[in-house]
Amino acid sequence: MSETTRSWREDLKVFRERMGGLTEENRAAGKDQRETLKAITEALRAGPRTVPEIAGVTRLPAQKVMWYVMAMKRYGSLAEVGRAGDYLRYGLKEAEP
Amino acid sequence: MAKLKPRYDGMVVGAGIAGMQASLDLAGQGFEVLLVEREPSIGGVMVGLNKVFPTLDCSSCICTPRMAEVAHHERIDLLTYTELQQVRQAESGFHVRLLKKPRYVIEEECIGCGLCERACIPLVPHEHDHGLGARKAIYIPHGNAIPQVAVLDPEHCVFDGNCAKVCPKDCIDFTQLPQEIEVEVGTVIVASGLHLTPMTAKKEYGGGKYVNVMSPLAMERVQSSNGPYGHILRPSDGKLPSSIAYVQCAGSRDKSIGVPYCSRVCCMYALKQAIMVKHERHETQVTIYHMDIRAFGKGYEQFYRRALAEGVRVVKAKVAKISEEPNHDLTLRVELIDEGGRVAEIRHDLVVLSQGLIPGWTAGEVLAAGADEDGFFKIPQVTTRPVNSTADGIFIAGVASGPKDIPDAIVEAGAAAMEAAMYLDQTRAERVGA
């Protein structure tokens, strides 16, 4: 690979073809991820909630909400905000300027 | 990737704690070492643990300085994300074929800034957190990873190029292919580590089926401050569990699953995790259901006593079955040995199956060292030469030859390095004399 002439966009096209393109499974997973993140974010706009509370509002399984809440925490879009009984509450973080 | 030499005095296979120690001990004697690791980071199982027993020292605080020492040692070259393909006896040692897997990132240029990971969209269950946490399709393996270099998982890539758009070093390289590497080495130390028995090995316990039945390595991550949750929570709904059960020998001392031996570390890691639960939230009840507690090492019996003193319940019982309640609580059907065999049904929020240790790698035809019936490397003279394999010039360290704890793995690594050094001196003397 030549460092000066390399175009990652062209390389990406070749890579995509070599890997067989975007699979139906990944396309569906992407759609589900977008919808789930949107639903959890909407549920938290009213204020911090526990995982079961988010699950109740969004009608998503609590296990799925748990996984996405932890993913959102890891990547900085929400944070722990105190406790409610045996559960922690999570709230949206302010977007960084 | 380090610029490789055509020949090394020794090659160490596996960069967990035993492999790293063997490399340091061999390089410390003046030999040139090639350390090969199949994962994108060195550190093995130990770097994912929360604490070590019986001292309760932070595991990564012990492991990461060794990782850094290995990475910066002038006589150790490191190959990560690389599989061993073939080791053949050659005229003066061994001819080795390796396959370096593509990271799709230029290793020498990546600065580990993580911008690619932040820009990447797909969320994927993170192997380092046993699926409980998320990573992206391109990711830094974990916070303590060495090298701190991103790796792209093409299976989950959505080909949007976001990683390349934000990379400040322009080091995303979609053209990378698997790379065959051939080197000559004088001797080989195998430190290929461990896997745990499958969660599904004992169907009656519901591992892999019930969300709150966990593996002990997943529990290590849950207990780690840098783990997926940051607290001890249960995966089904994030509840702070008020009652946790450990089921001992859930993958050892059991002919029915092909693991008749004792895995030696399960009693101690269960006691350690139980103590850590108590330290985080003392009101949580922790019960360890066991056949007998095996606390064989230095300070281990005292550690067991400490667990009892800190309120861990240790119950001699056989767990016949685990069933899941509608709210994902778990009911254990147990035979209480100390109560004349009374059968009871006891409910817990979370259950950890103390899985046993099995070999992390089976050599097959890749190299000449033979295996025992249990799958671990065979040691023909186990009492007098405990690190010598069935093949001349190939030495075994750590769990590759059988279950053992970290101190024993480190001792064996030192012994393997010494045997390898003696073998190198001997073969060199024979060549000079010939």
Boltz contact constraints between the chains, C-beta under 6 A:
constraints:
  - contact:
      token1: [A, 1]
      token2: [B, 175]
      max_distance: 6.0
  - contact:
      token1: [A, 8]
      token2: [B, 164]
      max_distance: 6.0
  - contact:
      token1: [A, 11]
      token2: [B, 174]
      max_distance: 6.0
  - contact:
      token1: [A, 11]
      token2: [B, 175]
      max_distance: 6.0
  - contact:
      token1: [A, 12]
      token2: [B, 161]
      max_distance: 6.0
  - contact:
      token1: [A, 12]
      token2: [B, 174]
      max_distance: 6.0
  - contact:
      token1: [A, 15]
      token2: [B, 174]
      max_distance: 6.0
  - contact:
      token1: [A, 16]
      token2: [B, 159]
      max_distance: 6.0
  - contact:
      token1: [A, 19]
      token2: [B, 154]
      max_distance: 6.0
  - contact:
      token1: [A, 22]
      token2: [B, 158]
      max_distance: 6.0
  - contact:
      token1: [A, 33]
      token2: [B, 123]
      max_distance: 6.0
  - contact:
      token1: [A, 51]
      token2: [B, 237]
      max_distance: 6.0
  - contact:
      token1: [A, 51]
      token2: [B, 238]
      max_distance: 6.0
  - contact:
      token1: [A, 52]
      token2: [B, 237]
      max_distance: 6.0
  - contact:
      token1: [A, 62]
      token2: [B, 237]
      max_distance: 6.0
  - contact:
      token1: [A, 63]
      token2: [B, 211]
      max_distance: 6.0
  - contact:
      token1: [A, 63]
      token2: [B, 236]
      max_distance: 6.0
  - contact:
      token1: [A, 66]
      token2: [B, 238]
      max_distance: 6.0
  - contact:
      token1: [A, 70]
      token2: [B, 133]
      max_distance: 6.0
  - contact:
      token1: [A, 70]
      token2: [B, 228]
      max_distance: 6.0
  - contact:
      token1: [A, 71]
      token2: [B, 123]
      max_distance: 6.0
  - contact:
      token1: [A, 71]
      token2: [B, 134]
      max_distance: 6.0
  - contact:
      token1: [A, 86]
      token2: [B, 239]
      max_distance: 6.0
  - contact:
      token1: [A, 86]
      token2: [B, 240]
      max_distance: 6.0
  - contact:
      token1: [A, 87]
      token2: [B, 238]
      max_distance: 6.0
